[in-house]
Amino acid sequence: MSAAAERRTAVFAALRSLLLEHPWGDVTLEAVARDAGVSRQTLYNAFGSRYGLAQAYTVHLADALCDVIAQTLAEHPGAPRAGLEHGLRLYLETAAGDPLIQRVRAGDAHHDLVRIVTVDAGPLLVRVAERLEAAALAAWPGLDPDGVRALSRTLARLALSYVTMPPEYDDSPAAIAAGLSVLLAPKHM
């Protein structure tokens, strides 16, 4: 891993740790820099602002979640429903444990955080849909590419909806994933 990648990982870990203890409004770039072992100027150079840092963290989190889903799809090459169910369950569990997502869901998030997953979410949706499409096509090459594209776009929007608003019922992530996979998984390979 390059030095820049290691710094970025340290910054995101510091931000996550601070968000576990403090609301976004109390998290300063100075505190993130201190906890990550970098200068505040390094953060400004890399992210431009607190909002830029939050956006980058969101993309980092989305990429990590896409990696998990890609792995689960690859582990179920002949069973799209099982792969999708497993991936959705892991996504829902992981998302629920992230402090940034918890802040948004609790309604105590700063408007900057809410903007990232609502009005400014277009680029994030495109990125997630493209990553999911690539993962599904790699895992299930026999599927219709147009159907996979539609599924990926739907999953990206659905995943984002679970970030901004948790399920209104008390089902477990496993139950939600099972229900969604029945509805969304490709039926024919």
C-alpha positions as CSV (number, residue, x, y, z in Angstrom):
1,M,0.0,0.0,0.0
2,S,1.4,3.4,-0.9
3,A,2.1,6.1,1.7
4,A,-0.9,8.2,0.4
5,A,-3.2,5.2,0.6
6,E,-2.0,4.5,4.2
7,R,-2.6,8.2,5.2
8,R,-6.1,8.0,3.6
9,T,-6.9,4.8,5.5
10,A,-5.7,6.4,8.8
11,V,-7.8,9.6,8.1
12,F,-10.9,7.5,7.5
13,A,-10.3,5.4,10.6
14,A,-9.8,8.6,12.7
15,L,-13.0,10.1,11.3
16,R,-15.0,7.0,12.0
17,S,-13.6,6.8,15.5
18,L,-14.5,10.5,16.2
19,L,-18.0,10.0,14.8
20,L,-18.6,7.2,17.2
21,E,-18.0,9.6,20.0
22,H,-19.2,13.0,18.7
23,P,-21.8,14.5,16.4
24,W,-20.5,15.7,13.0
25,G,-20.8,19.3,14.0
26,D,-18.2,18.7,16.8
27,V,-15.8,16.9,14.6
28,T,-13.0,19.2,13.4
29,L,-10.4,18.7,10.7
30,E,-7.8,19.4,13.4
31,A,-9.1,16.5,15.5
32,V,-9.2,14.2,12.5
33,A,-5.6,15.2,11.6
34,R,-4.4,14.8,15.1
35,D,-5.9,11.3,15.5
36,A,-4.7,10.2,12.0
37,G,-1.2,11.5,12.6
38,V,-1.2,13.9,9.7
39,S,-1.2,17.7,9.5
40,R,-4.4,19.7,9.0
41,Q,-2.9,21.1,5.8
42,T,-2.6,17.5,4.5
43,L,-6.3,17.1,5.0
44,Y,-7.1,20.4,3.3
45,N,-4.8,19.4,0.4
46,A,-6.5,16.0,0.1
47,F,-10.1,16.9,0.7
48,G,-10.5,20.6,0.6
49,S,-12.9,20.9,3.5
50,R,-14.9,19.0,6.1
51,Y,-17.6,18.4,3.4
52,G,-15.0,17.1,1.0
53,L,-13.7,14.7,3.8
54,A,-17.3,13.5,4.4
55,Q,-17.8,12.9,0.7
56,A,-14.5,11.0,0.4
57,Y,-15.4,8.9,3.5
58,T,-18.8,8.2,1.9
59,V,-17.2,7.0,-1.3
60,H,-14.7,4.9,0.7
61,L,-17.5,3.3,2.6
62,A,-19.6,2.7,-0.6
63,D,-16.5,1.1,-2.2
64,A,-16.0,-1.2,0.8
65,L,-19.6,-2.2,0.7
66,C,-19.4,-2.9,-3.0
67,D,-16.3,-5.0,-2.5
68,V,-18.3,-7.1,0.1
69,I,-21.2,-7.5,-2.3
70,A,-18.9,-8.4,-5.2
71,Q,-17.2,-11.1,-3.1
72,T,-20.6,-12.6,-2.1
73,L,-21.8,-12.6,-5.7
74,A,-18.5,-14.3,-6.8
75,E,-19.0,-16.9,-4.1
76,H,-22.4,-17.9,-5.6
77,P,-21.7,-18.1,-9.3
78,G,-24.7,-20.4,-10.1
79,A,-27.1,-19.0,-7.5
80,P,-27.9,-15.3,-8.0
81,R,-30.6,-15.3,-5.4
82,A,-28.3,-16.7,-2.7
83,G,-25.5,-14.4,-3.6
84,L,-27.8,-11.4,-3.6
85,E,-29.3,-12.3,-0.3
86,H,-26.0,-12.8,1.4
87,G,-24.6,-9.5,-0.1
88,L,-27.7,-7.5,0.9
89,R,-27.6,-9.0,4.5
90,L,-23.9,-8.0,4.9
91,Y,-24.6,-4.6,3.4
92,L,-27.5,-3.9,5.8
93,E,-25.5,-5.1,8.8
94,T,-22.4,-3.1,7.9
95,A,-24.4,0.0,7.1
96,A,-26.3,-0.1,10.4
97,G,-23.0,-0.1,12.3
98,D,-21.3,2.8,10.5
99,P,-21.3,6.0,12.6
100,L,-21.9,8.3,9.7
101,I,-25.0,6.3,8.6
102,Q,-26.2,6.2,12.2
103,R,-26.0,10.0,12.4
104,V,-28.0,10.4,9.2
105,R,-30.6,7.8,10.4
106,A,-31.0,9.3,13.8
107,G,-31.9,12.7,12.4
108,D,-29.1,14.4,14.2
109,A,-26.8,14.6,11.2
110,H,-25.5,18.0,10.0
111,H,-27.1,19.1,6.7
112,D,-23.8,18.4,5.0
113,L,-24.0,14.7,5.7
114,V,-27.6,14.5,4.6
115,R,-26.8,16.3,1.3
116,I,-24.2,13.7,0.5
117,V,-26.8,10.9,0.5
118,T,-29.7,13.0,-0.9
119,V,-29.4,15.9,-3.3
120,D,-25.7,15.4,-4.0
121,A,-25.9,11.6,-4.3
122,G,-25.9,11.4,-8.1
123,P,-22.2,10.6,-8.6
124,L,-22.3,8.2,-5.7
125,L,-25.3,6.3,-7.2
126,V,-23.6,6.1,-10.6
127,R,-20.4,4.8,-9.0
128,V,-22.2,2.2,-6.9
129,A,-24.4,1.0,-9.8
130,E,-21.4,0.6,-12.1
131,R,-19.5,-1.4,-9.4
132,L,-22.5,-3.6,-8.8
133,E,-23.0,-4.1,-12.5
134,A,-19.4,-5.2,-13.0
135,A,-19.6,-7.5,-10.0
136,A,-22.8,-9.2,-11.2
137,L,-21.6,-9.6,-14.8
138,A,-18.3,-11.1,-13.5
139,A,-20.2,-13.5,-11.2
140,W,-23.0,-14.3,-13.6
141,P,-21.7,-13.9,-17.2
142,G,-24.8,-15.8,-18.6
143,L,-27.2,-13.0,-17.6
144,D,-28.6,-10.4,-19.9
145,P,-26.4,-7.3,-19.6
146,D,-29.4,-5.0,-19.9
147,G,-31.2,-6.8,-17.0
148,V,-28.0,-6.7,-14.9
149,R,-27.7,-2.9,-15.6
150,A,-31.3,-2.4,-14.5
151,L,-30.8,-4.6,-11.4
152,S,-27.6,-2.7,-10.5
153,R,-29.2,0.7,-10.8
154,T,-32.2,-0.5,-8.7
155,L,-29.9,-2.0,-6.0
156,A,-27.8,1.2,-5.8
157,R,-31.0,3.4,-5.2
158,L,-32.4,0.8,-2.8
159,A,-29.1,0.6,-0.9
160,L,-29.0,4.4,-0.6
161,S,-32.6,4.5,0.7
162,Y,-31.6,2.2,3.6
163,V,-28.8,4.7,4.4
164,T,-31.1,7.6,4.7
165,M,-34.1,5.8,6.3
166,P,-33.9,2.5,8.1
167,P,-36.7,-0.1,7.6
168,E,-39.9,1.0,9.1
169,Y,-40.5,-2.5,10.4
170,D,-38.5,-4.5,12.9
171,D,-37.3,-7.3,10.6
172,S,-33.7,-8.4,10.9
173,P,-31.2,-7.6,8.1
174,A,-31.4,-11.3,7.2
175,A,-35.2,-11.2,6.8
176,I,-35.0,-8.0,4.8
177,A,-32.3,-9.4,2.5
178,A,-34.2,-12.6,2.0
179,G,-37.3,-10.7,1.0
180,L,-35.5,-8.4,-1.4
181,S,-33.5,-11.2,-3.0
182,V,-36.8,-13.0,-3.8
183,L,-38.0,-9.9,-5.6
184,L,-34.8,-8.8,-7.3
185,A,-32.7,-11.8,-8.1
186,P,-32.5,-12.8,-11.7
187,K,-34.6,-15.9,-12.3
188,H,-32.7,-17.4,-15.3
189,M,-29.1,-17.8,-16.0
